[in-house]
Amino acid sequence: VHAQANAMLLTNSFGRMHIPIDIKGSISFPKDTVTAVSIRHMNADIASLPLHADADIRLLDRRTEVKGRVRIDSCKVQDMIDGYISNFIPEASKVNTDAAVSMTADIDGYYDHNTGKLPEMNLSFSIPYSKVKHKDFPHAVGMGLDATAESTKDGRLNADIQRLTVKTSGLRLNAKAGASDLLGDDPEISLDGVLSAAFD
């Protein structure tokens, strides 16, 4: 499969927005007792967001079984800002950054159509140390992030930040954080960080 299109998104505030879509990959429909779809080597570029996917999907009664992996490899944040984000958030046009986002999601479980319960999922998210500059502020901000998250079989969503670094104008923050059952009634959140300052 190779498909290219310009999707049109209608918004109340910003009018019509054209979103380019380019998709390449292989789709097959294996013989099964239910409708099944196999996606292999799927590479998509949707509004400057590069997606890569391999997955097996089975459409069951009132739920969908999904097993696969979705990746975003080094998505350049500036491309997203220049192309689309600044249309929704005009202030974003004042931002300049060399940040690149990478994410991997491994999915193995069932999506429940009635309850909206997500399948079991493990995610990793990374932003290598990079700089963000705003035209209205004199100092750039350096930042980096490594984080993981998981949705468990019992429906809990847990997250863990292994590294958060923020640095600007003599201030530096190094932190770690964790959260369990984020979507529950009583989530548990922990934070451990060090803030240091240098006065020259």
C-alpha positions as CSV (number, residue, x, y, z in Angstrom):
1,V,0.0,0.0,0.0
2,H,1.2,3.5,-0.8
3,A,-1.3,6.3,-0.3
4,Q,-0.9,10.1,-0.3
5,A,-3.6,12.6,0.5
6,N,-4.3,16.1,1.8
7,A,-6.9,15.7,4.6
8,M,-8.9,18.8,5.4
9,L,-9.6,19.6,9.1
10,L,-12.4,22.1,9.7
11,T,-12.0,24.1,12.8
12,N,-14.2,26.9,14.3
13,S,-11.3,29.1,15.3
14,F,-8.8,28.6,12.4
15,G,-11.0,27.6,9.5
16,R,-9.8,24.9,7.1
17,M,-6.4,23.3,7.6
18,H,-4.8,21.0,5.1
19,I,-2.9,18.0,6.7
20,P,-0.6,16.0,4.3
21,I,-0.6,12.3,4.8
22,D,1.8,9.8,3.3
23,I,1.4,6.1,4.1
24,K,3.5,3.1,2.9
25,G,3.3,-0.4,4.1
26,S,1.7,-3.8,3.7
27,I,-1.9,-4.7,4.8
28,S,-3.3,-8.2,4.6
29,F,-6.4,-10.0,5.8
30,P,-5.5,-13.4,7.3
31,K,-8.0,-16.2,7.4
32,D,-9.6,-16.3,10.8
33,T,-12.9,-17.0,12.6
34,V,-13.3,-13.2,12.9
35,T,-12.3,-10.2,10.8
36,A,-8.6,-9.9,11.1
37,V,-6.1,-7.4,9.7
38,S,-2.3,-7.7,9.6
39,I,-0.2,-4.5,9.2
40,R,3.5,-4.9,8.4
41,H,6.3,-2.3,7.8
42,M,3.8,0.6,7.9
43,N,5.5,4.0,7.6
44,A,3.4,7.1,7.8
45,D,4.1,10.8,7.8
46,I,1.1,12.7,9.1
47,A,1.6,16.4,9.4
48,S,5.3,16.0,9.9
49,L,4.8,13.2,12.6
50,P,6.7,10.1,11.5
51,L,4.9,6.9,12.5
52,H,6.1,3.3,12.1
53,A,3.8,0.3,12.9
54,D,3.5,-3.5,12.8
55,A,0.4,-4.9,14.3
56,D,-2.2,-7.8,14.2
57,I,-5.8,-6.7,14.8
58,R,-8.8,-9.0,15.4
59,L,-12.3,-7.6,15.5
60,L,-14.2,-9.5,18.2
61,D,-17.7,-9.1,19.7
62,R,-17.6,-5.8,21.7
63,R,-13.9,-5.7,21.8
64,T,-10.8,-5.5,19.6
65,E,-7.7,-7.5,20.1
66,V,-4.5,-5.7,19.2
67,K,-0.9,-6.9,19.3
68,G,1.9,-4.9,17.9
69,R,4.3,-2.0,18.1
70,V,4.1,1.7,17.1
71,R,7.1,3.9,17.0
72,I,7.9,7.6,16.5
73,D,11.6,8.1,15.7
74,S,13.2,11.5,16.3
75,C,10.2,13.6,15.5
76,K,11.5,17.2,15.1
77,V,9.4,19.5,17.3
78,Q,10.2,22.6,15.3
79,D,8.7,21.0,12.1
80,M,5.5,20.4,14.1
81,I,5.5,23.9,15.4
82,D,6.1,25.5,12.0
83,G,3.7,23.3,10.1
84,Y,0.7,23.0,12.3
85,I,1.0,23.8,16.0
86,S,1.4,27.5,15.5
87,N,-1.9,27.5,13.6
88,F,-3.7,26.4,16.8
89,I,-1.4,28.2,19.3
90,P,-0.1,31.4,17.6
91,E,2.3,32.0,20.6
92,A,4.1,28.8,19.5
93,S,5.5,30.6,16.4
94,K,7.8,32.5,18.8
95,V,9.5,29.2,19.9
96,N,12.6,27.8,18.3
97,T,14.0,24.4,19.4
98,D,16.2,21.6,18.3
99,A,14.2,19.1,20.4
100,A,13.3,15.7,18.9
101,V,10.8,13.3,20.4
102,S,11.0,9.5,20.2
103,M,8.4,7.1,21.5
104,T,7.8,3.3,21.3
105,A,4.5,1.7,22.3
106,D,4.2,-2.1,22.6
107,I,0.5,-3.2,22.7
108,D,-0.8,-6.6,23.6
109,G,-4.4,-6.9,24.7
110,Y,-8.0,-5.9,24.1
111,Y,-9.8,-2.6,23.7
112,D,-13.3,-2.8,25.2
113,H,-15.8,-1.0,23.1
114,N,-18.3,-0.6,26.0
115,T,-16.0,0.6,28.8
116,G,-13.3,2.2,26.8
117,K,-10.7,0.1,28.7
118,L,-7.4,0.2,26.8
119,P,-5.3,-2.9,26.0
120,E,-2.2,-3.7,28.0
121,M,0.5,-1.3,26.8
122,N,4.1,-0.4,27.5
123,L,5.4,3.0,26.4
124,S,8.8,4.6,26.4
125,F,9.3,8.3,25.7
126,S,12.5,10.2,25.2
127,I,13.7,13.8,24.5
128,P,17.5,14.0,24.3
129,Y,18.9,17.1,25.9
130,S,18.0,20.0,23.7
131,K,17.3,23.7,23.9
132,V,14.1,25.7,23.6
133,K,14.2,29.5,22.9
134,H,11.3,32.0,23.1
135,K,11.6,35.3,21.3
136,D,10.2,37.2,24.2
137,F,12.7,35.8,26.8
138,P,16.5,36.4,26.9
139,H,17.6,33.0,28.0
140,A,17.2,29.6,26.3
141,V,15.9,26.6,28.4
142,G,17.8,23.3,28.1
143,M,15.8,20.2,28.8
144,G,15.8,16.4,28.5
145,L,13.4,13.6,29.4
146,D,13.3,9.8,29.7
147,A,10.0,8.3,30.7
148,T,8.0,5.1,30.6
149,A,4.3,4.2,31.1
150,E,2.2,1.1,31.2
151,S,-1.5,0.2,31.1
152,T,-2.0,-3.0,33.0
153,K,-4.5,-5.8,32.6
154,D,-6.6,-4.6,35.5
155,G,-6.9,-1.1,33.8
156,R,-4.4,0.8,35.8
157,L,-2.2,3.4,34.2
158,N,1.3,3.8,35.7
159,A,4.1,6.2,34.7
160,D,7.7,6.6,35.6
161,I,10.1,9.5,34.8
162,Q,13.6,8.2,35.0
163,R,15.2,11.5,34.0
164,L,14.0,15.1,33.9
165,T,16.6,17.8,33.3
166,V,15.8,21.5,33.0
167,K,18.5,24.1,32.9
168,T,18.3,27.9,32.4
169,S,20.2,31.0,33.4
170,G,22.2,29.5,36.3
171,L,19.4,27.2,37.5
172,R,19.4,23.5,37.0
173,L,16.7,20.9,38.0
174,N,17.4,17.2,38.0
175,A,14.4,15.1,38.9
176,K,12.8,11.6,38.9
177,A,9.1,10.9,39.4
178,G,6.6,8.1,39.5
179,A,2.8,7.7,39.5
180,S,0.5,4.7,39.8
181,D,-3.1,4.3,38.9
182,L,-3.2,7.8,37.2
183,L,-6.8,7.4,36.1
184,G,-8.0,6.0,39.4
185,D,-9.8,7.8,42.2
186,D,-6.7,7.9,44.4
187,P,-3.5,8.0,42.3
188,E,-0.1,7.7,44.0
189,I,2.5,10.2,42.9
190,S,6.2,10.5,44.0
191,L,8.8,13.1,43.1
192,D,12.5,13.3,43.9
193,G,14.5,16.2,42.6
194,V,17.4,18.5,43.1
195,L,17.4,22.2,42.2
196,S,20.8,23.9,42.1
197,A,21.8,27.5,41.3
198,A,25.0,29.1,40.2
199,F,25.6,32.8,40.7
200,D,28.3,34.3,38.6
